[in-house]
Amino acid sequence: MDRVERIESAIVAGAEDLFEDANIRVDLRSTTREDLHTTIRIAKDFYDFLVTHGESPNGEQIDYMAGTIRSGIDEFYLLAYSCRSVIGNGGTKSFDPHEHWDFPALRERFMRGFEHLADPDVSAADRLASLFALTHFELVFLARHFPSAIFAERASDSMTINESLQSIKKMIGGNASWTRDAG
C-alpha cells in the first residue's frame, strides 16, 4: 500500500459513513472517495515536486505542477463541501492563511503538513483539516505563478503580478495597461 492509499484509508476509516457510497455522487455537494483520492494524490504530487525541485524549480516544472493542481479544482471543492460538518464538529483549529509570498516558508510548511497526514495518532477530522490546509498552499502556489510560469523560462519569486503582465504585454506588442495608475 502506497502513501496515498494509507492516508486515504486512515481518513475513510475514521470518517464514519462519509465515504460509504464510494463512487455515487448524489448531488453537487456530495463527495465520492475518488474526490478524496484525487485531493490526496495531488498533495502527494506537490510534496514530491517540492522535494525533487527544491527552492528553484524552472518555469516548465512550475507550469507542469500548476496543471496538476488545476486538474483537481472540482474535486477539492466537492470534498470541502462534503466535509464541512466533519471539520466543523471535529474541534480542529481554524485555517492559517499563507498571507505573504515566501516560497521557502510555503515549501517547509507544506512538507511538514504532508508528513503530518501519515501520523497514526491523527484523527480523521484533523487529517481532513490538514489536507484542506495543504490544498490552500497548492492554490497559493498556483495563483502566485499564474501567468508568469506560462510566459517565462523561470517564474521568479520576485516577479510581481504587474511585472508578469508587463512582460506579457511586451511579448505580444500590446499597449493595454493593467495597472490602476496608468493613464
N, C-alpha and C positions, 0 to 999 in steps of 0.2 A: 504494500500500500504506500503510495507516494504522499508527500507532504500535503498537497491539496486535498486528497481523499481523507487523510487523517483529520485535518481541520474541519472539513465538511461533515464527516461522521460525528465528530465531537459536538458540533453545533446542532445537528439533527437529533442526536441522542438526548440533548438537554433542552430542546425547544418544544417538548411535548408533541402536540399534533400539528404544529405549524407547517411542516413539510410532509404530512401524511399522504396526501394525494400528490405524489412526486411529479407527475407530468401533466396535470389537469389544471388549466387556468380557468377559473370560474368567471372572473371579471378583470377589469384593468387594474384593480387594486389587490388582486390575489397574486400569490407567488408560486413558483414551482421550485423544485430542488435544483433545476437547471439554472435558474437565476442566481441561486446561492453559489453553485459550482462555478459559473462564469465569473462572478464577482471575486471569488477566492482565487481562481486561476489567473485573472488579470492582476490581482495584487501580487501573486507569486511571480508573474512575468515582470512586473515593475521592480520587485525585490531583486530578481536575477539581473535585470538591466542595471540597477544601482550597484550591485556587486561587481558585475563584469566591466562596466564602463567608468566606474569611479565618479570623480567630480568633473570630468572633462569629456563628456560624450560629444561626438560631432553632429552636425545638422542632420545627416542621414539617419543616424542612430536615434536621435531625438524624434524625428519625423515618424520613424517606424514605431517607436514606443507610443507616441501620441495617437497613431492609428489604432494601436491595440487598445488603448484606453477608450477612444471614441467608439470602438466596436461594442463596448459593454454598457453604454449610457442607458439604454432601455432597461437592461437587467438591474443596474444599480438602483434606478428609481423604483421599479416594481418591487424589488427586495425591500427597499427602505419603507415604502408604503405598507407593505405587509407586516413589517416588524415593529411598527410604531408602538403597539401595545406591549410587546416583549421588552423593548428597550425602555419604554416609559415606566413599566412596572418593575423592572429589574433593579432599580436603585442605582443605576450607573450614573457617573458624573456627566456633566454637560460636555459637549464637544469643544475643544480648544482650537479656535481658528488659527491658521498659519497666516498671520496678517502681513508680514513683510517678506519680500523675496530674499531668501537666503538658501541657495541650493544645498550647501554642505549641511546646514541645520535640518532642512527638509529630508535630505537623504538619511541622516543619522536617526531622526525621529521615526521615519518610515521603517527603516531596517529594524530598529528596536521594537516597534509596534508589530511588525510582521512576526518576529520571533516570539512575541507575547501570545500570538494566536495559538501557537503549538504547546503552550504551557498546560499541563494536565490538570492543574488546580484552578483554572479559569472557568467560570460559569458560561453557559450558552449566551445569556444576555450580555455579559461582558465581552465575549468573543464577537458577537454581532456589533456591539457598540465600537469595538476596536476596528472591526472590518470597515464600518462606515467612516471612521476617522481616517483610515488608510485610503479609502476611496476619495475622501476630501483632498488628501495630499496629492493623489493622482490627478484630480481635476485642477488643483492649483498648478501643478506642473504643466498640464495641458494648456490652461489659459495663459500661462507665462510665456510659452513658446509658440503660441499662435499669433500671427502667421510667420514669425521670423524663421522657424525651422523649415518652412516650405521654401522660402526665398533665399536663405543664406547657407553657406557651406557650414558654418558653425554658429549656432544661435547663442550669441554671447550673453552671459549672465548680466552684463552691464548694459545691454541694449534695451532701451525703453520701448514701450509700445509706439510712441511717437517716432522714435528713431527707426523702428521697423517699418512703419508706414511711410516715412520719408524715403527710406531705401527702396521700397516697392514703387513709390511714385517716380523716383529717378529711373528705375529699371523699365517702367512702362512708358516713360516720357510724358506723364500726365502733369497737369498743372493744378489739380484739385488740392485742397488743403484739408487736413483732418484735425487741425488744432483750433481751439476757440479764439486765440488771439490773432489769427491770420486774417488779413484783410482781403 
